[in-house]
Amino acid sequence: MPALLDEVREVARGWRWGRRPLVPRSAEPFAPPPEPREFPTEWARTPAGRVARAAIQRFVLRPLVWSETAPRVHGLDHLEGLRGPVVFVSNHSSHLDAPLVLCSLPERWRRRTAVGAAADYFFDVWWRAAGTALVFNAFPVERSVGRRLSDTPWRLLQEGWSIVVFPEGTRSRDGWVGRFRPGAARLCIGAGVPAVPVAIRGSFAAMPRGRGWPMPGRYPVAVRYGPPLFPESDETAGSFMRRLSDAVARLWDEDRGDWWSAQVRAARGTTPPPAGPEGPRWLRVWEATRPLPRRRTRPRVWS
């Protein structure tokens, strides 16, 4: 028995537990760079994968997220009469964002929507990559500068799949909206598809960066969809991305107040940017973790 235990320990020390490389650390400076390889996700979009994902999202993911938070969804009427594919463009401050967008979409949109996920985080080990691909219909997105960009999102749009993109490139570190990168705009212009802006408020307070589970107490979260934006002829990616960023800012302003006031400020060009208050990081995080007001159980007739 002691000999068997020694052999098990020896195997465990040499086993590649998740990320352990095959090349010894002393030889890493002399090893050739690894060949870029994208984790395959086509299997998650097969008929079997779609059936499994629909069941997981309907009976596990949505009840779980809706029981741990208190979401309120607005603007789904903008999707009525709209034909896919589209690119859903959303701000990003929490791991709750992708489940909130997917599970708030009507079924006809949800079953044909994929999510772009960070390759270096969600696709670094096989078990996390497989789970992410199956549950969220996710595909890897390279965030490192100089890495080869994947053609998966282009192919998905051509095949009729809508995609969810977070153009900030990463979760906000303080809960406020950062600068949008032009990748989503290039997708829309290159594929000739519209973009649907999405503003998410309260997810940072419900599940701040660094937490693996939502805060107790069912924090209120708002998911607000806006009208689709279509690229204009000869429009540059930078110009279209600025329009998308302004649209998300208008939705954020609308959710903080009311629709009419937000429209008036937008017409005057005075929409406040959702970049947060000026000040040290602790103050910005403090304001971002302030829970949203609770929804009234019986809304007033006149407001």
C-alpha positions in Angstrom: 0.0 0.0 0.0 2.8 2.6 0.8 4.4 1.8 -2.6 1.1 2.4 -4.4 0.6 5.7 -2.6 4.1 6.8 -3.6 3.3 6.0 -7.2 0.0 8.0 -7.1 1.8 11.0 -5.6 4.5 10.7 -8.3 1.9 10.7 -11.1 0.1 13.6 -9.5 3.2 15.7 -9.4 3.8 15.1 -13.0 0.2 15.5 -14.2 -0.7 18.6 -16.1 -3.4 20.0 -13.7 -5.1 22.5 -16.0 -2.4 25.0 -17.0 0.9 23.3 -16.2 3.0 23.5 -19.4 5.0 20.6 -20.8 8.2 22.7 -21.2 10.2 23.2 -18.0 10.5 26.7 -16.8 14.3 26.7 -17.3 13.8 26.0 -21.0 10.9 28.4 -21.6 13.1 31.2 -22.9 14.5 28.9 -25.6 11.3 27.2 -26.6 9.6 28.2 -29.9 6.4 30.2 -29.5 3.3 27.9 -29.5 1.2 27.7 -32.6 -2.0 29.7 -32.3 -4.9 27.3 -31.8 -8.5 28.3 -31.3 -10.6 26.1 -29.1 -13.3 24.4 -31.3 -16.8 25.5 -30.6 -18.7 24.3 -33.6 -19.9 21.2 -31.7 -21.9 23.5 -29.3 -24.0 24.7 -32.3 -24.9 21.2 -33.5 -28.6 20.1 -33.0 -27.6 18.1 -29.9 -25.7 21.1 -28.5 -28.6 23.4 -29.1 -31.1 21.2 -27.3 -28.8 20.8 -24.3 -28.1 24.5 -24.2 -31.8 25.4 -24.4 -32.6 23.2 -21.5 -29.7 24.5 -19.4 -30.6 28.1 -20.1 -34.3 27.7 -19.5 -34.3 25.4 -16.4 -30.9 26.2 -14.8 -29.2 29.4 -15.8 -32.2 31.8 -16.0 -33.9 30.6 -12.7 -30.5 30.8 -11.0 -29.7 34.3 -12.1 -33.3 35.5 -11.5 -33.3 34.0 -8.0 -29.9 35.6 -7.0 -30.7 39.0 -8.6 -33.8 41.1 -9.3 -33.6 41.9 -13.0 -35.9 44.3 -14.8 -35.8 44.3 -18.6 -36.8 47.1 -20.9 -36.8 47.8 -24.6 -37.5 44.3 -26.0 -40.1 45.9 -28.3 -37.2 47.2 -30.4 -36.5 43.6 -31.4 -40.1 43.1 -32.8 -40.0 43.1 -36.5 -36.2 43.0 -36.6 -34.6 40.2 -38.5 -31.3 38.8 -37.5 -28.5 38.5 -37.4 -27.5 41.5 -35.3 -24.6 42.4 -33.0 -25.7 43.1 -29.4 -23.3 45.7 -28.1 -23.3 46.0 -24.3 -21.2 47.6 -21.5 -19.4 45.1 -19.3 -18.8 45.2 -15.6 -19.6 41.8 -14.2 -19.7 38.1 -15.0 -23.5 38.5 -14.7 -23.7 40.5 -17.9 -23.6 37.6 -20.5 -26.3 35.6 -18.6 -28.4 38.7 -18.2 -28.4 39.5 -21.9 -28.9 35.9 -23.0 -31.6 35.0 -20.5 -33.5 38.3 -21.1 -33.8 37.8 -24.9 -36.9 36.3 -26.3 -36.5 32.6 -27.2 -36.4 33.1 -30.9 -33.4 35.4 -30.4 -31.7 33.4 -27.6 -31.5 30.2 -29.5 -29.7 31.9 -32.4 -27.3 34.1 -30.4 -23.6 33.4 -29.5 -21.4 35.3 -27.0 -17.8 36.5 -27.5 -15.7 35.5 -24.5 -12.1 36.2 -23.6 -9.9 33.5 -24.9 -7.3 33.9 -22.2 -9.8 33.6 -19.3 -12.7 31.3 -20.4 -10.8 29.2 -22.9 -7.5 28.6 -21.1 -8.4 25.1 -19.9 -10.5 22.5 -21.6 -13.2 22.0 -18.9 -13.9 25.7 -18.6 -13.8 26.2 -22.4 -16.2 23.3 -22.9 -18.7 24.5 -20.3 -18.6 28.1 -21.6 -19.1 27.0 -25.2 -22.1 24.8 -24.3 -23.9 27.0 -21.8 -23.4 30.4 -23.5 -22.8 29.3 -27.1 -19.5 31.2 -26.6 -16.6 31.6 -29.0 -13.1 32.8 -28.0 -12.1 36.4 -28.5 -8.4 37.3 -28.4 -7.7 40.4 -26.2 -3.9 40.3 -26.5 -2.3 42.8 -28.9 -0.6 41.2 -31.8 -2.5 37.9 -31.7 -4.2 36.6 -34.8 -7.9 37.6 -34.8 -10.4 34.8 -35.2 -12.8 34.6 -38.2 -15.4 32.9 -36.0 -17.6 36.0 -35.4 -17.6 36.8 -39.2 -18.6 33.2 -40.0 -21.3 33.1 -37.4 -22.9 36.3 -38.7 -22.8 34.9 -42.3 -24.5 31.8 -41.0 -27.3 33.8 -39.5 -26.2 33.8 -35.8 -26.5 37.0 -33.8 -23.6 37.7 -31.4 -23.1 39.5 -28.1 -20.0 41.7 -27.9 -18.6 43.7 -25.0 -16.5 46.4 -26.8 -14.7 47.5 -23.7 -12.6 44.4 -24.0 -12.8 43.5 -20.3 -14.9 44.0 -17.3 -14.8 47.4 -15.8 -12.5 47.7 -12.8 -14.7 50.3 -11.0 -18.2 49.6 -12.4 -18.4 52.4 -14.8 -18.4 52.4 -18.6 -15.0 52.6 -20.3 -13.9 53.4 -23.8 -15.4 51.3 -26.6 -13.0 49.5 -29.0 -14.0 49.6 -32.7 -14.0 45.8 -33.2 -17.8 45.5 -32.9 -18.3 48.4 -35.4 -16.0 46.6 -37.9 -18.1 43.5 -37.6 -21.3 45.4 -38.3 -19.8 47.3 -41.3 -18.0 44.3 -42.7 -21.0 41.9 -42.4 -23.6 44.5 -43.2 -25.7 43.9 -40.1 -27.2 46.3 -37.5 -26.1 46.7 -33.9 -28.5 46.7 -31.0 -27.1 48.8 -28.0 -27.7 47.3 -24.6 -27.1 49.1 -21.2 -26.7 47.1 -18.1 -26.9 48.9 -14.7 -26.5 47.3 -11.2 -24.6 44.2 -12.2 -21.3 45.5 -10.7 -23.1 46.1 -7.3 -24.7 42.6 -7.6 -21.5 40.8 -8.4 -18.4 43.0 -8.2 -15.1 42.1 -9.9 -13.4 39.4 -7.8 -16.5 37.6 -6.6 -17.5 34.2 -7.7 -21.1 34.5 -6.7 -23.7 37.3 -6.6 -24.1 39.3 -3.4 -26.8 38.1 -1.1 -30.1 40.0 -1.1 -31.1 39.9 -4.8 -29.7 43.2 -5.9 -31.7 45.0 -8.6 -30.3 44.9 -12.1 -31.5 46.8 -15.2 -31.1 45.5 -18.7 -32.2 48.1 -21.3 -32.3 47.5 -25.1 -32.2 50.3 -27.6 -33.3 50.7 -31.2 -31.0 49.1 -33.7 -28.3 51.2 -35.4 -27.5 50.5 -39.1 -24.1 51.4 -40.5 -24.3 54.2 -43.1 -22.6 53.9 -46.5 -18.9 54.7 -46.3 -19.1 55.1 -42.5 -15.8 54.4 -40.7 -15.6 52.0 -37.8 -14.6 54.8 -35.5 -17.7 56.9 -36.4 -20.0 54.0 -36.0 -18.5 53.0 -32.7 -19.0 56.6 -31.4 -22.7 56.3 -32.4 -22.9 53.0 -30.5 -21.2 54.5 -27.4 -23.6 57.5 -27.5 -26.6 55.1 -27.8 -25.5 53.1 -24.7 -25.0 56.4 -22.8 -28.6 57.4 -23.7 -30.0 54.1 -22.5 -28.0 54.5 -19.3 -29.3 58.0 -18.8 -32.8 56.8 -19.6 -32.6 54.1 -16.9 -31.4 56.6 -14.3 -34.2 58.9 -15.0 -37.0 58.8 -17.5 -37.4 58.4 -21.3 -38.5 61.9 -22.0 -35.8 63.7 -20.1 -33.2 61.4 -21.7 -34.5 62.2 -25.1 -34.4 66.0 -24.4 -30.8 65.8 -23.2 -29.9 63.7 -26.2 -31.4 66.2 -28.6 -29.5 69.0 -26.9 -26.3 67.0 -26.9 -26.0 67.0 -23.1 -26.3 63.3 -22.4 -24.1 62.7 -19.4 -21.5 60.0 -20.1 -21.7 56.9 -18.0 -18.0 57.2 -17.1 -18.7 57.8 -13.4 -17.8 60.6 -11.0 -14.4 62.3 -11.0 -12.3 61.2 -8.0 -10.1 58.4 -6.6 -10.9 54.8 -7.5 -12.3 54.0 -4.1 -14.9 56.7 -4.6 -15.8 55.5 -8.0 -16.2 51.9 -6.8 -18.2 53.1 -3.8 -20.7 54.9 -6.1 -20.8 51.9 -8.6 -21.7 49.5 -5.8 -24.6 51.6 -4.7 -27.6 49.3 -5.3 -30.3 50.5 -7.8 -33.7 51.5 -6.3 -36.0 48.7 -5.7 -38.9 48.2 -8.1 -42.3 49.3 -6.8 -44.6 46.3 -6.3 -47.6 48.4 -7.7 -46.5 51.0 -10.2 -48.3 54.4 -10.1 -50.7 55.2 -12.9 -49.1 58.7 -13.3 -45.4 59.3 -12.8 
